[in-house]
Amino acid sequence: MHTRYLMALSAIFLAIAGLITSYFPEKVLETHGVVPNNTMLLLIQMMGALYLGFAILNWTARGVLIGGIYARPVALGNFLHFAMVGVMLVKAAIVHEVIQLATSGFVFSAFAIWFGIVLFRPPVAKPAQHNDS
């Protein structure tokens, strides 16, 4: 499986999430039904910084062969992050019946499944290009 699209899509998704949570933490909390306070705002902004860090990691690793033993830390870190957040969001969506949480949980879970496939299967290298000149 070629991972270039996975890494690029996850980088773009995380960059958007990171920018929104860094610069608009009040709106993020209000959208999910939480009354903002200083501690929560700081935590959401810190989460945004983490997302931006993951976005840069994934963007710069988009051309790297990933899977099996290759770039395993990158695949493992992404899998763990997306899987844990996906489970947390789905659980919160069920308990609080908030559609935004369910939608976010679906996106994070989809990335977790995709990274899980990459993590536990051997990589597929790009076919060699022959230059017949």
N, C-alpha and C positions, 0 to 999 in steps of 0.2 A: 504494500500500500504506500503510495506516495504521500508524504506528510506535509508538503509545501502548502497546500490549501488549508489544512488543519491549523498549522502554525500561523499562517497569515490571518485566517478568520478569527482565531482565538486572540491574536494580538490586537486586531481591530476592535473586537468586542471588549476586551479588557481595557484598552485605551479609552474607549468611549465611557465605560463604566467608571474608570479611574478619574477622568476629567469631570464627569458629572458629580461623583461623590466628593471630589476635592473642592470644587467650586460652588456647588449647590447642595450642601449637606442638609440644609433646612428643608428644601423641597423633597429630597429623598425620604427623609423621616416623615414629613407630612403625607406624602403619597402612600406610605405604608401604615398610616394611622398612628404614628408615634409623635408625642409632643416633644419638640426639640428642647434640650437643655445643653449647657456648656460641655458636659462630659460626653454626651451622645454625639454632639457636633464634632468634637475632637476625635472620637473613635471612628466616625464615618470618614472624616478627612484622612485619618491614618490608613483606613482600609483603601481609600482612593490611591494613596501613595503606593501601597502594596500592589494594587491592580496595575498601576503604571509601571512598576518594576517588572511584573510578570509580562506585561505587554512588550516591553523592550527586550526581555529575554526571548520571548517567542518570536518576535519580529527578526531578531538577529540570528535565530536558530532555524529560520524557515527553509534555508537551503541545505541544512545538515541532514545526513542520513540518520533517521531515528527509528528505533524499534529493536526488540531483542536486547542485546547488550550495547548497542550503539546509542549514544546520548541518553542512556538510561536515566540519569538524574533529572534531565529535562522532562522526559515522559512521565517519570514517577511523580515529580513535584506537581505537574499539571493535573495528572490523574487524581492524586490525593486532594488537591485543592477543589477541583470541579466536583468530585464525588461527595466530599464532605459538605460543601456549600449546597449542592443539589439536595442532599438528604435533609439538611437543616431547613431549606426553603420549602420543600414539599411538606415536611412535618408542620411547619408554621402555617402554611396555607390551609392544611386540613384543620388544624386547631382553631385558627382565627378566621377561616373562610374569607380570605382576601385573594382576589383574582390576580393581583399584581405579583404576589408571592408565588402563586401557582405558575404563572407565566415565566418568571425568573427561574423557578425550580426546574421547569421543563428545559430551558436553555442550558442551564448548568449541568443537568443530568445528561443531555445530549452530548455535550463536550466531554463529560466523564466517560461515557460509553465509547466515544471515538478515541479518546486517549487510552482507555483500557484496551481496546483492540490493538492500538499501536504498541502499547507496553508489553503485551503478552504474545505478540506474534513477531516472527522475524521480519526484518525490513525488506522492502523490495527496492533494489537499486534501479536507478534510471538506466534504460537501455543504452548501450554504448553507441555513439554516433560514428559511423564510418565515413571517412573522407576519401572518396574514390577518385581523387584527382592525381 
